[in-house]
Amino acid sequence: MQLIECVPNFSEGRDLSIIKQITDEIESVEGVKLLDVDPGKATNRTVVTFVGEPAPVIEAAFLAVEMASKLIDMSKHNGEHPRMGATDVCPLVPIANISMEQTAEWAHKLGKRIGEELSVPIFLYEAAATNEERRNLANIRAGEYEGMEEKLKLDQWKPDFGQGFNSTAGVTAVGARDFLIAYNVNLNTTSTRRANNVAFDLRENGRLKREGGSLTGKPILDKNGEALREAGLLKSVKAIGWYIDEYGIAQISMNLTDIQATPLHIAFDKAVERAHHWGMRVTGSELVGLIPLKCMLDAGKYFLKKQRRSTGISESEIIKIAVRSMGLDELSPFDPEKKIIEYVMRDASQRRLVDMDLTGFADETASESPAPGGGSVSAYIGSLSASLAGMVANLSSHKRGWDERWEEFSTWADKAQALQTDLLDLVDEDTLAFGRIMEAFSLPKDSAEEKKLRRQAIEDATIYAIDIPMKTVKKSFECFELCRVMVETGNPNSVTDAGVGALCAKTAVHGAYLNVKINAVGLKDKEVAAKYIDEAQKILEGAIAEEAAIIKLVEAKMV
């Protein structure tokens, strides 16, 4: 499935009824999921995020732009953010299984339809731009709404689609771009000018070079009379300073247009550094719209490493560290379920075993349903082995007197966390494998062709049902290395925890082996079945030996 994200910015952030009418149009389109609606009173602007396959997204975007053009009168608009239209910008972002070039083609289709059917002048920007000058949104938006009527009369600013100036709807930019993070850093000042000093230091476009190196000297010109610029510190970052009356503070407002070139945490840290240079302090920050999970995890691990602390902790804890380190909850609560795109896209109706509490999982296992069964339980026990090894690694990483070894144990904790995650995934996957077999057996078998298809479906489902516990066998066996190292070199006060981890690993391997064996018996291809059983048997024999050796080490440590 191809997925694209659309992030239109509407020039209304105060009248919630108008915003609701616009988002209702988006939600009316089947196959589109509204992810986030983020209104701003001071900017008088709302950022909306929705996702889906290309055709439904384009339909939803058109309907939203159409509604905005009916409800928003740009001749009466005011706000802190630069703007030129009722729908100011409407970027499309490739998310899954679609190229930037393909996304740009969809942007062209959307722009053409808006221009022709709604009589709104359209400029195509970034990857969808028709010339280099229009790639940069700032060039297009220069002059804002108030200057657009005259700008459109210039030959070089003839719109890509649509004719003439629309006095109520203004002008819209439609584009295709990489994932963009809109990010504001809060300062302990009310001065826009001082906030701009920091913004100019940070943004890639930097500031004008001036005589005497001062902030107020005459601009230095090149031989063509063009002002020279001093590049800023951060690649692919646009930034300005502004005052937000709603909060009573000045902010550095940034757009991170390439999060590989400048990750979120680097933008924050550099803002802290330059604010201090200008005699100010960063008090926190805020995200506008959604953010990929990886950005938050990278940020959390970055700040943990600065503290010389282990990064091998749970995903939720890493996110908490990121939120606290960057003060993302200073102005309003930061709810990961509403701000992280992968979390927002999760289908709440898909109930996962691993999301249950301990009692719920035990009760579900004990119920009349045949799943979850031994395979899921084995995977869960394997995850506990990884968890125990990770716990010992984390305790060791900040043991008093072992400060210089924090990175060594952090590396082991990271490995443990990865194994824990993989094994927890297998808890649910084992139940899905059982479901596939049941589905295959329920296929019709009236005709010879149906019988043939049913037999093949059963064989394929059985192989899948063997592959899952085989993964559990292999992943659980990997836990022995962690447990052994933690017994040998980890915090001596936790040696028995690592020992229990080894016991869990052996149990998980043995339990999953039993599932491999019983499912392999059902295969028609006996040669393939024998290979599965033989491989699992050898791993089990190794697990029995590993468990015995590790428990012997534990016993020796306790003497």
C-alpha positions in Angstrom: 0.0 0.0 0.0 1.3 3.4 -0.9 0.9 6.0 1.8 1.3 9.8 1.7 0.8 12.4 4.4 -0.8 15.7 3.8 -0.1 18.7 6.1 -2.2 21.7 5.0 -1.9 24.9 7.0 -5.1 26.9 7.2 -5.2 30.6 8.1 -7.6 30.2 11.0 -6.5 29.3 14.5 -9.1 31.0 16.7 -12.6 30.0 15.4 -12.9 26.3 16.3 -16.1 26.0 14.4 -14.4 26.9 11.1 -11.6 24.5 11.8 -14.1 21.7 12.6 -16.0 22.3 9.3 -12.7 22.0 7.4 -11.6 18.8 9.2 -15.1 17.3 8.8 -14.5 17.4 5.0 -11.2 15.5 5.4 -12.9 12.9 7.6 -15.7 12.4 5.1 -13.3 10.7 2.7 -13.1 6.9 3.2 -9.5 5.6 3.4 -8.2 8.8 5.0 -7.1 9.0 8.7 -7.0 12.4 10.4 -4.0 12.3 12.7 -3.7 15.8 14.2 -5.3 19.2 14.4 -3.1 21.8 15.9 -4.6 25.4 16.1 -2.6 28.4 17.3 -4.3 31.5 18.5 -1.4 33.9 18.2 -0.4 32.7 14.7 -4.1 32.4 13.8 -3.2 29.3 11.9 -4.0 25.6 12.1 -1.8 22.8 11.0 -3.8 19.7 10.1 -2.2 16.3 9.4 -3.9 13.3 7.7 -2.7 10.2 5.9 -3.9 7.6 3.5 -3.4 6.2 0.0 -2.7 8.9 -2.7 -6.1 9.2 -4.4 -8.2 9.5 -1.2 -5.7 12.0 0.3 -5.9 14.2 -2.8 -9.7 14.1 -2.6 -9.7 15.0 1.1 -7.2 17.8 0.5 -9.3 19.3 -2.3 -12.4 19.3 -0.2 -10.6 20.9 2.7 -9.1 23.6 0.5 -12.6 24.2 -1.0 -14.2 24.6 2.4 -11.4 26.9 3.7 -11.9 29.1 0.6 -15.6 29.5 1.5 -15.1 30.1 5.2 -11.9 32.1 5.5 -11.6 35.7 4.3 -7.9 36.6 3.9 -8.7 40.3 3.6 -9.6 40.2 7.3 -6.9 37.9 8.5 -4.1 38.8 11.0 -1.6 36.6 12.8 2.0 36.3 13.7 2.9 33.7 11.1 3.7 34.7 7.5 0.8 33.8 5.2 -0.7 34.3 1.8 -3.9 32.2 1.6 -6.9 30.7 3.3 -5.1 27.4 2.7 -1.6 28.8 3.0 0.4 25.7 2.1 -0.6 22.1 1.3 2.4 19.8 1.2 2.3 16.1 0.4 4.9 13.9 2.1 5.8 10.3 1.0 5.4 7.9 3.9 5.5 4.3 2.6 6.1 2.6 -0.8 6.0 5.8 -2.9 8.8 7.9 -4.3 9.2 11.7 -4.0 8.8 11.9 -7.8 5.5 10.1 -7.6 4.4 12.3 -4.7 5.2 15.4 -6.8 3.0 14.1 -9.6 0.1 13.9 -7.1 0.9 17.4 -6.0 0.6 18.6 -9.6 -2.8 16.9 -9.9 -4.0 18.5 -6.7 -2.7 21.9 -7.7 -4.3 21.7 -11.1 -7.7 20.8 -9.7 -7.6 23.6 -7.1 -6.6 26.2 -9.6 -9.1 25.2 -12.2 -12.1 24.4 -10.1 -11.7 26.9 -7.2 -10.0 29.7 -9.1 -7.3 29.9 -6.4 -3.8 30.8 -7.8 -1.5 27.9 -7.1 2.3 27.8 -6.8 4.1 24.4 -6.8 7.0 24.3 -4.4 9.9 22.1 -3.2 10.0 18.7 -5.1 6.9 19.7 -7.1 8.3 23.1 -8.2 8.4 24.0 -11.9 11.5 26.1 -11.5 14.4 26.5 -9.1 13.2 29.9 -7.6 9.9 28.3 -6.6 11.5 25.4 -4.7 11.9 27.7 -1.6 8.5 28.5 0.0 9.9 31.7 1.4 10.5 33.0 -2.1 6.9 32.3 -3.1 5.4 33.7 0.1 7.5 36.9 0.0 5.1 39.9 0.2 2.5 37.8 1.9 -1.2 38.2 1.2 -1.0 42.0 1.1 1.5 41.9 -1.8 0.2 39.0 -3.8 -2.2 40.9 -6.1 0.7 42.9 -7.5 3.1 40.0 -7.4 0.9 37.9 -9.6 1.0 40.5 -12.4 4.8 39.9 -12.8 5.7 37.5 -15.6 8.1 35.6 -13.4 5.4 35.1 -10.8 2.6 33.8 -13.0 1.0 31.0 -11.0 1.4 27.4 -12.0 -2.4 26.9 -12.0 -5.3 29.3 -11.7 -5.6 32.8 -13.0 -5.7 36.2 -11.3 -5.8 37.1 -7.6 -8.5 35.6 -5.3 -9.2 38.4 -2.8 -10.8 36.2 -0.2 -9.0 32.9 -0.6 -5.6 34.4 -1.5 -2.9 32.2 -2.9 -2.0 28.6 -2.0 1.3 26.7 -2.4 1.0 23.0 -3.1 4.2 20.9 -2.9 5.9 17.6 -2.2 8.6 17.5 0.4 10.3 15.3 3.0 9.0 15.0 6.5 9.2 18.5 8.1 9.2 19.2 11.8 7.8 22.5 12.9 9.5 23.3 16.2 9.5 26.3 18.5 12.1 26.9 21.2 11.0 29.1 24.2 13.2 31.9 25.5 13.2 33.8 28.8 12.7 37.1 27.0 9.9 39.0 25.4 12.2 40.6 22.7 11.6 39.5 19.1 14.8 41.2 18.1 16.8 39.2 20.6 15.0 36.0 19.5 15.9 36.8 15.9 19.6 37.0 16.9 19.5 33.4 17.9 17.3 32.4 14.9 19.8 34.1 12.5 22.7 32.2 14.1 20.9 28.9 13.6 19.2 29.0 10.3 21.0 27.8 7.2 20.4 31.1 5.4 22.2 32.8 8.3 22.3 36.6 8.4 23.6 39.5 6.3 27.3 40.3 6.5 27.7 43.8 7.9 30.6 46.3 8.0 32.7 46.0 11.2 31.1 42.7 12.1 28.3 44.5 13.9 24.6 43.8 13.9 23.7 47.3 12.7 26.5 48.1 10.2 25.9 48.6 6.6 25.4 45.3 4.6 28.5 44.2 2.6 27.8 43.8 -1.1 29.4 41.6 -3.7 30.6 42.9 -7.1 27.0 42.6 -8.4 25.6 44.7 -5.6 24.0 41.6 -3.9 24.2 41.5 -0.1 26.6 38.8 1.2 25.4 36.4 3.8 27.1 34.6 6.7 25.8 31.0 6.8 24.1 29.7 10.0 25.0 26.7 12.0 22.2 24.3 11.0 21.7 22.7 7.6 18.2 22.5 6.2 16.8 24.7 9.0 14.6 27.8 8.5 14.1 30.0 11.6 12.7 33.3 12.7 12.1 34.9 16.1 8.7 36.1 17.2 6.7 37.1 20.3 3.8 34.9 21.4 1.3 37.0 23.3 -0.6 33.9 24.3 2.4 32.7 26.4 4.1 36.1 27.0 7.4 34.9 25.7 9.5 35.1 22.6 10.3 32.0 20.6 12.7 30.8 17.9 10.3 29.2 15.3 12.1 26.6 13.2 11.2 24.4 10.3 13.6 21.3 10.2 13.3 20.3 6.5 15.8 17.5 6.6 15.9 15.7 9.9 18.9 13.6 8.8 20.9 16.8 8.2 19.8 18.4 11.5 18.0 16.2 14.0 15.6 17.7 16.5 18.0 17.3 19.5 20.8 19.1 17.7 18.5 22.0 16.8 17.6 22.2 20.5 21.1 22.0 21.8 22.4 24.6 19.4 19.5 26.9 20.3 20.5 26.6 24.0 24.1 27.4 23.1 23.4 30.5 21.0 20.7 31.8 23.5 23.3 31.6 26.2 25.7 33.5 24.0 23.2 36.3 23.7 22.5 36.4 27.4 19.3 34.4 27.4 18.1 31.0 28.5 16.0 28.4 26.8 13.2 27.4 29.1 11.6 24.7 26.9 10.2 24.0 23.5 7.1 22.8 21.6 6.3 20.7 18.6 3.7 21.8 16.1 2.0 18.8 14.6 3.4 15.3 14.7 6.9 13.8 14.8 8.3 10.4 13.8 9.0 8.0 16.6 12.7 7.7 15.5 13.2 11.4 16.1 12.1 11.1 19.7 14.1 8.0 20.4 17.2 9.5 18.8 16.7 12.6 21.0 16.2 10.6 24.2 19.3 8.5 23.5 21.4 11.6 22.7 20.6 13.2 26.1 21.1 9.9 28.0 24.6 9.6 26.4 25.4 13.2 27.4 24.5 12.1 31.0 26.7 9.0 30.5 23.7 6.9 31.2 22.6 3.6 29.6 20.4 3.9 26.5 19.2 0.3 26.9 15.9 1.2 28.5 12.3 1.0 27.4 10.9 3.0 24.5 8.5 4.9 26.8 11.4 5.9 29.2 13.5 7.1 26.3 10.6 9.3 25.2 10.2 10.7 28.7 13.9 11.6 28.7 13.5 13.4 25.4 10.4 15.3 26.6 12.1 16.4 29.8 15.4 17.3 28.2 13.9 19.6 25.6 11.1 20.9 27.9 8.4 19.8 25.3 5.8 19.9 28.0 6.5 23.5 29.3 3.6 25.2 27.5 1.2 22.3 27.3 1.2 18.6 28.1 3.1 16.4 25.7 1.1 13.2 25.0 3.1 10.7 22.9 -0.1 9.0 21.9 -1.2 12.2 20.2 2.1 13.6 19.0 4.1 10.6 17.7 2.9 9.6 14.2 3.4 5.9 14.6 1.4 5.9 17.8 -1.4 8.0 16.4 -1.7 5.6 13.4 -2.1 2.5 15.6 -5.5 1.0 15.3 -7.0 1.0 18.7 -9.3 -1.8 17.7 -6.3 -4.2 17.3 -6.0 -5.6 20.8 -2.5 -6.9 21.4 -1.6 -9.5 24.0 1.6 -7.5 25.0 -0.5 -4.5 25.9 -2.4 -6.4 28.6 -1.4 -6.3 32.2 0.0 -9.4 33.8 -3.3 -10.5 35.2 -5.1 -9.9 31.9 -2.5 -12.0 30.0 -2.7 -14.8 32.5 -6.5 -14.8 32.4 -6.5 -14.8 28.6 -4.0 -17.7 28.5 -6.2 -19.7 31.0 -9.4 -19.0 29.0 -11.2 -21.6 26.7 -9.6 -20.1 23.6 -6.6 -22.1 22.3 -4.6 -19.0 21.7 -2.5 -17.6 23.3 -0.9 -20.9 24.1 2.6 -22.4 24.7 4.2 -20.6 21.8 3.1 -17.1 23.0 4.0 -18.0 26.6 7.5 -19.2 25.5 8.1 -16.0 23.6 7.0 -14.0 26.7 9.3 -16.0 28.9 12.2 -15.3 26.5 11.4 -11.6 26.7 11.8 -11.8 30.4 15.2 -13.4 30.0 16.3 -10.4 27.9 14.7 -8.0 30.4 16.6 -9.5 33.3 19.9 -9.3 31.5 19.1 -5.7 30.5 18.3 -4.9 34.1 21.6 -6.1 35.3 23.4 -4.2 32.5 21.6 -1.0 33.5 22.3 -1.4 37.2 25.9 -2.0 36.3 26.1 1.0 34.0 25.7 3.4 37.0 27.1 1.3 39.8 29.2 3.5 42.1 32.9 3.3 41.1 32.1 1.9 37.7 31.5 5.2 36.0 34.0 4.6 33.2 32.2 1.4 32.3 28.8 3.0 31.6 29.2 2.8 27.8 30.2 -0.9 27.9 27.1 -1.8 29.9 24.9 0.5 27.9 25.8 -1.4 24.7 24.8 -4.7 26.4 21.6 -3.1 27.6 20.8 -1.9 24.1 21.2 -5.5 22.8 18.9 -6.8 25.6 16.3 -4.2 24.8 16.3 -5.1 21.1 15.9 -8.8 22.0 13.1 -8.0 24.4 11.3 -6.1 21.7 11.7 -8.9 19.2 10.4 -11.5 21.6 7.5 -9.5 22.7 6.5 -9.1 19.0 6.6 -12.9 18.7 4.1 -13.2 21.5 1.3 -11.8 19.3 2.8 -13.2 16.1 2.5 -16.8 17.4 -1.2 -16.2 18.0 -1.6 -14.8 14.5 0.2 -17.9 13.1 -2.5 -20.1 14.8 -5.2 -18.0 13.3 -3.7 -18.5 9.8 -4.0 -22.2 10.2 -7.6 -22.0 11.3 -8.4 -19.8 8.3 -6.8 -22.2 5.9 -8.8 -25.1 7.3 -12.0 -23.1 6.8 -11.5 -22.7 3.1 -14.0 -24.4 0.8 -13.2 -27.9 -0.6 -16.1 -28.7 -2.8 -14.3 -28.9 -6.2 -10.9 -30.4 -7.0 -9.4 -27.0 -7.6 -10.7 -25.8 -4.2 -9.2 -28.8 -2.5 -5.9 -28.2 -4.2 -5.9 -24.5 -3.1 -6.9 -25.5 0.4 -4.1 -28.0 0.8 -1.6 -25.5 -0.3 -3.0 -22.8 2.0 -2.8 -25.3 4.9 0.8 -26.2 4.0 1.8 -22.5 3.7 0.1 -21.6 7.0 1.8 -24.5 8.7 5.2 -23.4 7.6 4.5 -19.9 8.9 3.3 -21.5 12.2 6.7 -23.3 12.4 8.8 -20.2 11.4 7.4 -18.2 14.3 8.4 -20.5 17.2 11.7 -21.1 15.4 12.3 -17.4 15.6 11.5 -17.6 19.3 14.0 -20.5 19.7 16.7 -18.5 18.0 16.0 -15.2 19.7 15.7 -16.8 23.1 19.1 -18.6 22.6 20.7 -15.2 21.9 19.8 -14.2 25.5 22.3 -16.7 26.9 25.3 -14.5 25.8 23.8 -11.5 27.7 23.1 -13.5 30.8 26.6 -15.1 30.8 28.3 -11.7 30.4 26.2 -10.2 33.2 27.1 -13.0 35.5 30.8 -12.8 34.7 31.2 -9.0 34.6 28.0 -7.3 35.8 27.0 -5.9 39.2 27.8 -8.8 41.6 24.7 -7.9 43.7 22.5 -8.9 40.7 24.2 -12.1 39.7 21.2 -14.2 40.6 19.0 -12.0 38.4 21.2 -12.9 35.4 21.0 -16.5 36.5 17.2 -16.4 36.5 17.5 -14.9 33.0 19.4 -18.0 31.9 16.7 -20.2 33.3 14.0 -18.3 31.4 16.0 -18.5 28.2 16.3 -22.3 28.4 12.6 -22.6 29.2 11.7 -20.3 26.3 13.9 -22.3 23.9 12.5 -25.6 25.1 8.9 -24.4 24.9 9.3 -23.0 21.4 11.0 -26.2 20.3 8.0 -28.2 21.3 5.8 -25.9 19.1 8.2 -26.2 16.2 8.1 -30.0 16.5 4.3 -30.4 16.8 3.6 -28.0 13.9 6.3 -29.7 11.7 4.5 -33.0 12.2 1.6 -31.5 10.3 3.7 -30.7 7.2 3.1 -32.8 4.1 6.7 -32.2 3.0 8.5 -34.5 5.5 12.0 -33.6 4.4 11.3 -29.9 5.2 9.7 -31.0 8.5 12.8 -33.0 9.5 15.1 -30.0 8.8 13.0 -27.8 11.1 13.0 -30.3 13.9 16.7 -31.1 13.5 17.7 -27.4 13.7 15.5 -26.7 16.7 16.8 -29.9 18.5 20.4 -28.7 18.1 19.6 -25.3 19.5 17.8 -26.9 22.4 20.8 -29.1 23.2 23.0 -25.9 23.2 20.5 -24.2 25.4 20.5 -27.0 28.0 24.4 -26.8 28.1 24.4 -23.0 28.3 21.9 -22.9 31.2 23.9 -25.5 33.2 27.1 -23.6 32.6 25.7 -20.2 33.6 24.0 -21.6 36.7 27.3 -23.1 37.7 28.9 -19.7 37.4 26.1 -18.1 39.5 26.6 -20.7 42.2 30.3 -20.0 42.3 29.8 -16.3 42.6 27.5 -16.8 45.6 30.1 -18.7 47.6 
